[in-house]
């Protein structure tokens, strides 16, 4: 089975939004907010120490707690070696860990992202803080073995937390290898991924037939197909759910350009459109973690806010959907 090419999952767009009557961009607003917070911090006290941890969900197969907001690396970490390029990504990781979040998702398909992430983790001395999730994306057993061995080298680690079959490419072959390596202690968890709603049936069939730990799929307030039966099946089978494309490759920010966040979003402790979209996903009880990609520390901090405070209930989730439809 040859999987279609994964579309570009863009870093969350720096679009114009309206907050309390202003025309600040998301980045401008967050930078001003960060500056104000820093100024309010007492002298000599680290701002990172003031960051509240985010909510966690249990991985069904083990009960291990996993923070609900993580980090994707598609495009955002596919960069060179220059200090100017890498410094913002280092700050993204620092923001992630400051909130006691940990999940970093990558793939050999994402260019240099694995190696860049591995270098930054080593530089931060933060490997033990990270829950590393990556993928295998080739045909054939031997090529799969070679690619997975290369992932260990890129991440500079002897153990990977989660290995996934990317877009179901030759999944039967790779799952056999992955299962053996999990038993040997090289992987902690194994799973499968895809990014299209059309592939949910294939993912469901694998969950019914194979003892996997994780499934990764696309889910957003604008793409709710997983709610029909797929997420219920994940809960039934005890499979953890990792969500990609929560912002529809940035398209959702285009939909709300120039729109003020509704006042009632404060009822579930929502302070931005990014948090609005992420809280919708996280509020589904079957979701374990969502992995928006970003290269901007201020966006990472904003995304992490979706893992704090109250979450929308069923009635509020319906209201959120209706509001987005009306825009």
NUDO-117064 format. One record per residue (C-alpha): residue in one letter; chain; x, y, z. Coordinates in steps of 0.25 Angstrom, whole numbers. Example, Ala and Ser with C-alpha at 12.3 -4.5 7.8 and 13.67 -1.06 7.14 Angstrom:
2
A_A_49_-18_31
S_A_55_-4_29
This chain:
327
X_A_0_0_0
X_A_6_13_-4
X_A_2_25_4
X_A_-1_39_-2
X_A_9_50_1
X_A_6_57_14
X_A_2_72_11
X_A_10_83_17
X_A_6_85_31
X_A_9_100_33
X_A_14_107_45
X_A_1_114_51
X_A_-1_126_43
X_A_3_140_48
X_A_-11_145_44
X_A_-18_158_48
X_A_-28_156_59
X_A_-37_166_67
X_A_-35_166_82
X_A_-43_176_90
X_A_-44_185_78
X_A_-29_185_74
X_A_-23_181_61
X_A_-11_174_67
X_A_-6_161_60
X_A_-5_148_68
X_A_10_150_69
X_A_9_164_73
X_A_-1_162_84
X_A_6_150_90
X_A_20_158_90
X_A_13_170_97
X_A_6_160_107
X_A_20_153_110
X_A_27_166_112
X_A_16_171_122
X_A_17_157_129
X_A_32_158_130
X_A_32_172_135
X_A_22_168_146
X_A_31_157_150
X_A_39_160_163
X_A_54_163_161
X_A_63_150_161
X_A_52_140_159
X_A_51_132_146
X_A_39_134_138
X_A_39_119_134
X_A_36_116_149
X_A_23_123_148
X_A_18_115_137
X_A_6_106_141
X_A_7_91_137
X_A_-3_87_127
X_A_-14_76_128
X_A_-10_61_126
X_A_-17_49_121
X_A_-14_35_123
X_A_-9_26_112
X_A_-19_14_113
X_A_-10_3_112
X_A_-1_7_123
X_A_-7_18_131
X_A_5_27_129
X_A_1_42_129
X_A_4_50_116
X_A_2_65_115
X_A_-10_68_106
X_A_-2_79_98
X_A_11_75_90
X_A_19_79_78
X_A_19_76_64
X_A_32_78_56
X_A_27_77_41
X_A_34_89_34
X_A_36_97_47
X_A_49_89_51
X_A_54_86_36
X_A_65_96_37
X_A_80_98_36
X_A_91_99_47
X_A_92_114_49
X_A_90_120_63
X_A_79_130_57
X_A_71_118_52
X_A_72_109_64
X_A_70_119_75
X_A_55_121_73
X_A_53_106_73
X_A_62_104_86
X_A_52_114_92
X_A_40_106_87
X_A_46_94_94
X_A_49_102_107
X_A_34_107_107
X_A_29_93_105
X_A_38_87_117
X_A_35_99_126
X_A_20_95_125
X_A_24_81_129
X_A_19_77_115
X_A_28_67_107
X_A_22_61_94
X_A_31_64_82
X_A_26_58_69
X_A_35_56_57
X_A_38_47_45
X_A_49_44_35
X_A_39_50_25
X_A_41_64_31
X_A_55_67_25
X_A_65_71_36
X_A_55_71_47
X_A_59_59_55
X_A_74_63_55
X_A_71_78_59
X_A_62_73_70
X_A_72_63_75
X_A_83_74_75
X_A_74_84_83
X_A_70_73_93
X_A_85_70_95
X_A_89_84_96
X_A_78_86_107
X_A_81_74_114
X_A_66_71_113
X_A_65_57_107
X_A_59_51_119
X_A_49_62_119
X_A_44_59_105
X_A_34_48_100
X_A_40_46_86
X_A_30_41_76
X_A_35_38_62
X_A_32_30_50
X_A_36_20_39
X_A_33_23_25
X_A_39_14_15
X_A_35_1_8
X_A_42_-12_12
X_A_47_-18_25
X_A_62_-15_23
X_A_59_-1_19
X_A_50_1_31
X_A_61_-5_40
X_A_71_5_34
X_A_62_17_35
X_A_58_14_50
X_A_73_12_53
X_A_76_25_47
X_A_65_31_56
X_A_72_27_68
X_A_84_33_63
X_A_78_46_60
X_A_71_47_73
X_A_84_43_80
X_A_77_33_89
X_A_76_18_91
X_A_61_18_93
X_A_50_24_86
X_A_37_26_93
X_A_27_24_82
X_A_30_19_68
X_A_19_20_58
X_A_16_15_44
X_A_15_28_36
X_A_3_28_27
X_A_1_13_28
X_A_12_11_18
X_A_16_-4_18
X_A_10_-5_32
X_A_9_-20_33
X_A_24_-21_31
X_A_28_-10_40
X_A_18_-13_51
X_A_25_-27_52
X_A_39_-21_54
X_A_33_-10_63
X_A_27_-20_72
X_A_40_-28_74
X_A_48_-16_77
X_A_37_-11_87
X_A_39_-25_94
X_A_54_-22_94
X_A_52_-9_101
X_A_56_0_89
X_A_42_6_87
X_A_33_8_99
X_A_20_9_90
X_A_16_7_76
X_A_5_12_67
X_A_1_16_53
X_A_-3_29_47
X_A_-10_36_35
X_A_-15_50_32
X_A_-27_48_24
X_A_-42_45_28
X_A_-43_35_17
X_A_-32_27_24
X_A_-40_26_37
X_A_-46_13_33
X_A_-32_7_30
X_A_-27_12_44
X_A_-40_6_51
X_A_-37_-8_44
X_A_-23_-8_49
X_A_-28_-5_63
X_A_-37_-16_63
X_A_-27_-26_58
X_A_-14_-22_64
X_A_-9_-19_78
X_A_-4_-4_76
X_A_-3_6_87
X_A_-5_19_79
X_A_-12_24_67
X_A_-9_38_61
X_A_-20_45_52
X_A_-25_58_47
X_A_-36_65_56
X_A_-41_79_57
X_A_-53_87_59
X_A_-55_88_44
X_A_-52_73_42
X_A_-60_65_52
X_A_-61_52_45
X_A_-54_45_56
X_A_-65_48_65
X_A_-75_39_58
X_A_-69_26_63
X_A_-54_26_62
X_A_-51_32_75
X_A_-61_23_82
X_A_-54_11_76
X_A_-41_17_81
X_A_-46_17_95
X_A_-52_3_94
X_A_-39_-3_89
X_A_-31_5_99
X_A_-23_12_89
X_A_-17_26_92
X_A_-20_37_82
X_A_-10_47_76
X_A_-16_58_68
X_A_-9_65_56
X_A_-14_77_47
X_A_-22_83_58
X_A_-22_97_51
X_A_-24_91_37
X_A_-10_95_32
X_A_-13_109_37
X_A_-26_110_29
X_A_-34_112_42
X_A_-27_125_45
X_A_-31_130_31
X_A_-45_127_34
X_A_-45_136_47
X_A_-36_147_41
X_A_-41_161_47
X_A_-51_154_56
X_A_-52_156_71
X_A_-51_144_80
X_A_-65_142_86
X_A_-67_148_100
X_A_-73_134_104
X_A_-59_127_102
X_A_-55_132_115
X_A_-65_123_121
X_A_-55_111_118
X_A_-42_120_121
X_A_-39_122_106
X_A_-31_134_103
X_A_-28_133_88
X_A_-33_127_75
X_A_-22_116_76
X_A_-27_112_89
X_A_-41_112_84
X_A_-37_102_74
X_A_-29_93_83
X_A_-38_93_94
X_A_-49_88_85
X_A_-40_76_82
X_A_-35_74_96
X_A_-49_74_102
X_A_-52_61_95
X_A_-49_50_106
X_A_-43_40_96
X_A_-32_50_92
X_A_-19_48_99
X_A_-10_59_92
X_A_-10_69_81
X_A_2_73_74
X_A_2_87_67
X_A_15_90_60
X_A_21_103_62
X_A_35_110_61
X_A_31_122_70
X_A_33_122_85
X_A_21_132_87
X_A_12_122_79
X_A_17_110_87
X_A_13_118_100
X_A_-1_121_94
X_A_-3_107_90
X_A_1_102_104
X_A_-10_111_110
X_A_-21_101_103
X_A_-16_91_113
X_A_-19_99_126
X_A_-32_103_132
X_A_-47_99_129
X_A_-50_91_117
X_A_-63_93_109
X_A_-74_83_112
X_A_-83_77_101
X_A_-93_88_100
X_A_-81_98_99
X_A_-74_89_88
X_A_-87_90_80
X_A_-87_105_82
X_A_-73_106_77
X_A_-76_98_65
X_A_-88_107_61
X_A_-80_120_64
X_A_-68_115_54
X_A_-79_111_44
X_A_-85_125_44
X_A_-72_133_42
